[in-house]
Amino acid sequence: MNIPSRLEAKKRTSKEVLTKTNEYIVDNNLKTLGEGKTYFIKTYGCQMNEHDSENIKAILEDMSFTECDEMEKADLILLNTCAIRENAHNKVFGMIGRIKHLKETRPEVIAGICGCMAQEEGVVNEILTNYKWLDIVFGTHNIYALPNILATSMKNNKQEIDVLSIEGDIIENIPVKRDSKYKAWVNIMYGCDKFCTYCIVPYTRGKQRSREPEYIIKEVLDLVNSGYKEVTLLGQNVNAYGKDLDTNYGMANLLEDVAKTGIDRVRFVTSHPWDFNDEMIDVIKKYDNIMPYIHLPLQSGSDRILKLMGRRYTKESYLELFNKLKTIPNVSITTDIIVGFPGETEEDFNETLDVVNICKYDSAFTFIFSPREGTPAAKMEDNVTLEEKNNRLYRLNDLINKYAKEANDKYLNKTVPVLIEGKSEKGGLLMGYTDTMKLVNVNAPKSNIGKIVNVKITDIKTWSMDGEIVK
């Protein structure tokens, strides 16, 4: 049994990061462990978690498990969790309660959690105390070890907790079962060393470590050869890619090499303003297949709050970068903003509104500050009432919605390229995204799914558009 340690997870040393290509092994006796059994995975959180779930699905299918869409009918249930906000915690524990009731009627069901919550010391201690019926717990560093973790729990018929609090290495050759046949997540790096004072990610994902470029390029080329139209390069802070490698090869170099593979669309998330350089902007402008869409988290427009957050940039430097990004033709820029950070005054909040009024973002993810156990911000005096936080969030969202609609209005009667991904939630329509990451619902035959087509925008809403294919 390995229990996570917050102190160990925080450590950063000069230990060399190794690239390991032979860690994932499924012994012959485990390849049939799941015969006749089904699995269900519920994923919470970011794109990195979604891609982790794609790896987990492939691993389980290597063990002969079959995917099931209904949790109540599955033989194995896994919750791939997120630790970024308290709301995510609450949702997971609510789902765990549902699983407990299910196991009371079907005790043979195997249940477990993985992902970022599993990396938290407090969460695992709570599981040991109050959720002893959970069968397996594993974290973000040892997904490749799932076959042995699962087999050990099934053999011994007891709880198996295997969570590593380490800086981490690079594990290559983990299989993947992609959720889409047309667009794919590609990890380019893991972990983060920024240690923003409110963020739990450096503790749950380990230190910043970049994949060697040849492995990334090979993965993208394989996707091109398999008919994929789009890749999204993933990392907690993609702009810092390569800084930990002993080479003069950074994110601008990687973007250019990925663009040269000829894949139709290249995206990347998430960017930290601190590491976004002019070379990256030049490469984005140079290649038409690098999409003109940038997600650039602001978090706050107040220099005082940014300093308390440990963000390492100022309002002025953020706006300077923003203006450089606006020189990219047809660029769409979105952001993240936190309201109600400990000590945030009305003046601080108005500074954030000032930035929003200047930038007029295409959209934004907005949140009320959520203290995460073990982070410095959780220990700060929080003298902003919940009522005031909610009021600020409402005012902020009102402004964000205004500019999102204005950004979309510019598309009316224009013809734009859209990658059609599948059926829309609006009955009878298809859905897809423009190069600038705008959701479009299209009245078109299903034969267009998986294609990039020209769509004339006929109707505008705040968060989506309607359109028709132009022959």
C-alpha positions in Angstrom: 0.0 0.0 0.0 1.3 3.4 -1.0 -0.3 6.5 0.6 0.2 10.0 -0.8 2.2 12.6 1.1 1.7 16.3 0.5 5.3 17.1 1.6 6.8 14.5 -0.8 4.6 15.8 -3.6 5.9 19.3 -3.1 9.5 18.4 -3.4 11.5 19.5 -6.4 15.1 18.2 -6.9 17.7 18.0 -9.7 16.9 14.4 -10.2 17.0 13.5 -13.9 13.7 12.8 -15.5 13.8 9.4 -17.3 11.9 8.4 -20.4 10.7 4.9 -19.8 9.4 2.8 -22.7 8.9 -0.6 -21.1 6.9 0.1 -18.0 3.5 -0.9 -19.4 3.3 -4.7 -19.4 0.2 -6.9 -19.2 1.2 -10.4 -18.1 -0.4 -13.2 -20.0 -2.3 -14.3 -16.9 -3.9 -10.8 -16.7 -4.9 -10.6 -20.3 -8.1 -12.5 -19.7 -8.9 -11.1 -16.2 -11.8 -9.1 -17.6 -13.4 -11.7 -19.9 -17.1 -11.5 -19.6 -16.9 -8.3 -17.5 -17.7 -4.7 -18.3 -16.3 -1.4 -17.2 -17.6 2.1 -16.7 -15.5 5.3 -16.4 -16.7 8.7 -15.2 -14.3 11.5 -15.9 -14.1 14.8 -14.1 -12.0 17.9 -14.9 -9.6 18.9 -17.6 -8.5 17.7 -21.0 -5.6 15.9 -19.3 -8.0 13.8 -17.3 -10.0 13.0 -20.4 -6.9 11.8 -22.1 -5.9 9.8 -19.0 -9.3 8.1 -19.3 -8.6 7.2 -22.9 -5.4 5.4 -21.6 -7.3 3.6 -18.9 -9.9 2.4 -21.3 -7.3 0.9 -23.6 -5.5 -0.8 -20.6 -8.8 -2.4 -19.4 -9.5 -3.6 -22.9 -6.0 -5.1 -23.0 -7.3 -7.2 -20.0 -10.4 -8.2 -22.0 -12.9 -5.9 -20.2 -15.7 -4.4 -22.4 -16.9 -0.8 -22.1 -20.4 -0.2 -20.7 -22.4 3.0 -21.0 -24.5 2.4 -17.9 -22.8 2.5 -14.5 -25.5 0.4 -12.8 -24.8 -2.5 -15.2 -21.0 -2.4 -15.1 -18.7 -4.9 -13.3 -15.9 -2.4 -12.8 -16.6 1.3 -12.0 -13.8 3.9 -12.0 -14.0 7.6 -11.2 -11.2 9.6 -12.8 -11.2 12.7 -10.6 -10.3 16.4 -10.5 -9.0 18.3 -7.5 -9.0 21.8 -8.8 -12.1 23.0 -7.0 -14.3 22.0 -4.0 -17.3 21.5 -6.3 -15.4 18.8 -8.1 -14.7 17.1 -4.8 -18.3 17.2 -3.8 -19.5 15.7 -7.1 -17.1 12.8 -6.7 -18.1 12.0 -3.1 -21.7 12.2 -4.2 -21.1 9.7 -6.9 -19.2 7.5 -4.5 -22.3 7.4 -2.4 -24.3 6.2 -5.3 -21.8 3.4 -5.9 -22.0 2.3 -2.3 -25.8 1.8 -2.7 -25.1 -0.1 -5.9 -22.6 -2.4 -4.2 -25.1 -3.2 -1.5 -27.2 -4.9 -4.1 -24.3 -6.1 -6.3 -21.4 -6.7 -3.9 -19.3 -8.3 -6.7 -18.9 -4.9 -8.4 -15.3 -3.5 -8.3 -15.1 0.2 -7.6 -12.3 2.7 -7.4 -11.1 6.2 -7.9 -8.0 7.6 -9.7 -6.8 10.9 -10.9 -5.9 14.1 -9.0 -8.1 13.5 -6.0 -6.5 10.2 -5.4 -3.1 12.1 -5.2 -4.4 14.2 -2.2 -3.3 13.0 1.2 -6.5 14.2 2.9 -8.8 12.4 0.4 -7.0 9.1 0.8 -7.1 9.4 4.6 -10.8 9.9 4.3 -11.2 6.9 2.1 -9.2 4.8 4.6 -11.6 5.9 7.4 -15.0 6.1 5.8 -14.9 4.3 2.4 -13.2 1.0 3.2 -15.5 -0.7 0.7 -13.8 1.1 -2.3 -11.6 -1.6 -3.9 -8.8 0.4 -5.7 -7.2 3.8 -5.5 -4.4 4.9 -7.8 -3.1 8.2 -8.9 -1.7 10.1 -11.9 1.8 8.7 -11.8 1.1 5.0 -12.2 -1.8 4.5 -14.6 0.4 2.0 -16.4 0.3 -0.2 -13.3 -3.5 -0.6 -13.3 -3.4 -4.3 -14.4 -1.4 -5.3 -11.3 -3.3 -3.0 -9.0 -6.6 -4.4 -10.1 -5.4 -8.0 -10.1 -4.0 -7.7 -6.6 -7.3 -6.3 -5.2 -9.3 -9.0 -6.9 -7.0 -11.8 -5.7 -6.8 -10.6 -2.1 -10.4 -9.3 -2.0 -9.3 -6.2 -0.1 -8.7 -2.5 -0.7 -5.6 -1.8 -2.8 -4.2 1.8 -2.5 -1.2 2.5 -4.7 -0.6 6.3 -5.0 2.9 7.6 -5.7 4.0 11.0 -4.4 6.9 11.5 -6.7 8.3 14.1 -9.1 7.7 11.7 -11.9 9.2 10.3 -15.1 7.9 10.1 -18.6 6.1 6.8 -19.4 5.8 6.1 -23.1 3.9 3.4 -25.0 0.8 3.4 -22.8 -2.1 2.3 -25.1 -4.9 4.7 -25.9 -8.6 4.2 -26.9 -9.5 7.6 -28.3 -13.0 9.0 -27.9 -13.0 10.5 -31.3 -12.0 9.3 -34.8 -11.3 12.9 -36.0 -9.6 14.9 -33.2 -7.1 13.7 -30.6 -5.4 14.8 -27.4 -1.6 14.6 -27.4 0.3 15.0 -24.2 3.5 17.0 -24.7 4.4 17.5 -21.0 3.3 16.6 -17.5 3.3 18.4 -14.2 3.9 22.0 -13.2 6.5 23.9 -11.2 4.7 27.3 -11.1 3.1 26.7 -7.7 0.5 29.4 -8.0 -0.7 29.8 -4.4 -4.2 28.6 -5.1 -3.4 25.6 -7.3 -3.2 21.9 -6.3 -1.9 20.7 -9.7 1.9 20.8 -8.8 1.1 18.5 -5.9 -1.1 16.1 -7.9 0.7 16.0 -11.2 4.4 16.2 -10.2 7.2 18.4 -11.5 7.3 19.8 -15.0 8.6 17.3 -17.4 8.5 17.4 -21.2 8.2 14.5 -23.6 11.1 14.1 -26.1 9.9 15.7 -29.3 10.5 12.6 -31.5 7.8 10.7 -29.5 5.3 13.6 -29.9 5.9 13.9 -33.6 5.6 10.2 -34.2 2.3 10.2 -32.3 1.0 13.0 -34.5 2.2 11.4 -37.7 0.4 8.1 -36.7 -2.8 10.2 -36.2 -2.4 11.8 -39.6 -2.0 8.4 -41.2 -5.1 7.2 -39.3 -7.2 10.0 -40.8 -7.3 12.4 -37.9 -8.0 16.0 -38.7 -7.0 17.8 -35.5 -4.7 17.4 -32.5 -4.6 19.4 -29.3 -1.2 19.5 -27.6 -1.8 19.2 -23.8 0.1 20.3 -20.8 -0.5 22.1 -17.5 1.6 25.0 -19.0 2.4 24.1 -22.6 4.4 27.3 -23.2 7.0 26.0 -20.8 7.5 22.9 -23.0 11.2 22.0 -23.4 12.6 24.2 -20.6 13.4 21.1 -18.6 15.1 19.3 -21.6 18.8 19.5 -22.1 18.3 21.0 -25.6 17.6 24.3 -27.2 14.2 23.1 -28.3 11.0 24.9 -27.0 7.3 25.2 -27.7 7.8 27.3 -30.8 10.0 24.6 -32.3 7.5 21.9 -31.4 4.6 23.8 -32.8 6.4 24.2 -36.1 7.3 20.5 -36.3 3.8 19.5 -35.5 2.5 21.9 -38.2 4.9 20.3 -40.7 3.3 16.9 -40.2 0.5 18.2 -42.4 -2.4 17.6 -40.0 -5.3 19.9 -40.8 -5.6 21.5 -37.3 -3.2 22.1 -34.4 -4.4 23.5 -31.1 -2.7 23.7 -27.7 -3.8 24.2 -24.1 -3.2 25.6 -21.5 -0.9 28.6 -21.8 0.6 30.6 -18.9 1.2 34.2 -19.8 4.7 34.1 -18.2 6.1 31.7 -20.9 4.3 32.9 -24.1 7.1 34.3 -26.3 7.4 36.1 -29.6 8.8 33.0 -31.3 5.5 31.2 -30.6 3.5 34.0 -32.0 5.6 34.1 -35.2 5.1 30.3 -35.7 1.4 30.6 -35.2 1.2 33.3 -37.9 3.4 31.3 -40.2 1.3 28.1 -40.4 -2.3 28.1 -41.5 -2.9 24.8 -39.8 -2.1 26.2 -36.3 -5.5 27.4 -35.3 -6.0 31.1 -34.3 -7.4 30.3 -30.9 -5.5 31.1 -27.7 -6.6 30.3 -24.1 -4.8 32.8 -21.9 -5.7 32.6 -18.2 -5.8 36.0 -16.6 -7.1 34.9 -13.1 -7.1 38.6 -11.8 -6.6 42.1 -13.2 -5.2 43.4 -10.0 -1.4 43.5 -9.6 -1.8 43.1 -5.8 -3.9 39.9 -6.2 -1.7 38.5 -9.0 1.2 38.8 -6.6 -0.7 37.0 -3.8 -1.6 34.3 -6.4 2.0 33.9 -7.3 1.3 34.4 -11.0 4.6 36.3 -11.8 3.1 38.7 -14.3 1.4 42.1 -14.0 -1.7 43.6 -15.5 0.5 45.7 -17.8 2.6 42.7 -19.0 -0.5 40.6 -19.6 -2.1 43.3 -21.7 1.2 43.8 -23.6 1.1 40.0 -24.5 -2.6 40.2 -25.3 -2.0 43.0 -27.8 0.7 41.0 -29.5 -1.6 38.0 -29.8 -4.3 40.2 -31.4 -1.9 40.6 -34.3 -2.6 37.0 -35.2 -5.1 37.2 -38.0 -8.7 36.3 -36.9 -7.5 35.3 -33.5 -10.0 34.2 -30.8 -8.8 34.6 -27.2 -10.5 33.1 -24.1 -9.5 33.2 -20.4 -9.9 32.0 -16.8 -10.8 34.3 -14.0 -11.1 33.8 -10.3 -13.2 36.1 -8.1 -13.2 36.4 -4.3 -9.5 35.5 -3.8 -8.6 36.1 -0.1 -8.3 39.8 0.5 -9.8 40.9 -2.9 -11.3 44.3 -2.5 -13.9 46.0 -4.7 -11.0 48.0 -6.1 -9.2 44.8 -7.0 -12.3 43.4 -8.6 -12.8 46.5 -10.6 -9.3 46.1 -12.0 -10.4 42.7 -13.3 -13.4 44.2 -14.9 -11.1 46.9 -16.5 -9.1 44.1 -18.2 -12.2 42.4 -19.4 -13.4 45.6 -20.9 -10.1 46.1 -22.7 -9.7 42.5 -23.9 -13.4 41.7 -24.7 -12.7 38.0 -24.5 -14.5 35.6 -26.8 -15.5 33.6 -23.7 -14.2 32.9 -20.2 -14.3 30.2 -17.5 -15.1 32.1 -14.3 -15.0 30.8 -10.8 -15.3 31.7 -7.2 -12.1 31.1 -5.3 -12.0 27.6 -3.8 -9.4 26.9 -1.1 -7.5 23.7 -1.7 -6.0 21.9 1.3 -2.2 22.2 1.5 -1.9 25.3 -0.8 -0.6 28.6 0.6 -3.9 30.4 -0.4 -5.9 28.1 1.8 -4.1 29.6 4.8 -4.7 33.2 3.8 -7.3 35.3 5.6 -10.5 35.2 3.6 -12.6 38.3 4.5 -14.8 38.4 1.4 -18.3 37.2 2.2 -19.9 34.5 0.0 -22.7 37.0 -0.8 -20.1 39.4 -2.2 -18.3 36.7 -4.1 -21.5 35.6 -5.7 -22.3 39.2 -6.6 -18.9 39.7 -8.2 -19.2 36.5 -10.2 -22.7 37.6 -11.4 -21.4 41.0 -12.5 -18.3 39.5 -14.2 -20.4 36.9 -16.0 -22.8 39.6 -17.2 -19.8 41.4 -18.8 -18.3 38.2 -20.2 -21.6 37.2 -21.8 -21.9 40.7 -23.4 -18.6 40.4 -25.1 -19.0 36.7 -26.1 -22.2 37.7 -27.9 -20.5 40.6 -29.6 -17.6 38.4 -30.7 -20.1 35.9 -32.2 -22.2 38.6 -33.9 -19.2 39.3 -36.2 -19.7 35.9 -37.7 -23.2 36.4 -39.0 -23.5 35.7 -42.8 -19.8 34.8 -42.9 -18.6 31.5 -44.3 -16.1 29.7 -42.0 -14.4 26.3 -41.9 -16.0 23.9 -39.4 -14.8 20.4 -38.4 -18.1 18.4 -38.1 -17.7 16.1 -35.0 -21.1 14.4 -34.6 -24.7 14.9 -33.7 -25.8 18.1 -32.0 -27.8 18.2 -28.8 -30.2 20.2 -30.9 -32.2 17.4 -32.5 -31.6 16.6 -36.1 -28.5 18.8 -36.4 -24.8 18.1 -36.5 -22.2 20.0 -34.5 -18.6 21.1 -34.9 -16.1 23.9 -34.2 -14.7 26.7 -36.3 -10.9 27.3 -36.4 -11.5 29.9 -33.7 -13.2 27.3 -31.4 -16.8 28.6 -31.9 -19.5 25.9 -31.5 -21.7 25.7 -34.7 -24.9 23.6 -35.1 -25.3 22.7 -38.8 -28.3 21.3 -40.7 -26.4 18.7 -42.8 -26.3 15.0 -43.8 -24.4 12.7 -41.4 -21.9 12.0 -44.3 -20.2 15.2 -43.3 -19.1 13.9 -39.9 -15.3 13.9 -39.7 -14.9 16.5 -42.5 -13.9 20.1 -42.5 -16.6 21.9 -44.4 -17.4 25.5 -45.2 -20.4 26.7 -43.2 -22.3 30.0 -43.7 -23.4 31.3 -40.3 -27.2 32.0 -40.3 -28.0 32.7 -36.7 -26.0 33.8 -33.6 -26.4 33.0 -29.9 -24.1 33.8 -27.0 -22.4 30.5 -26.8 -23.2 28.9 -30.2 -24.1 29.6 -33.8 -26.3 28.0 -36.4 -25.2 27.5 -40.0 -25.6 25.7 -43.3 -23.0 24.0 -45.5 -21.9 26.0 -48.5 -21.3 23.8 -51.6 
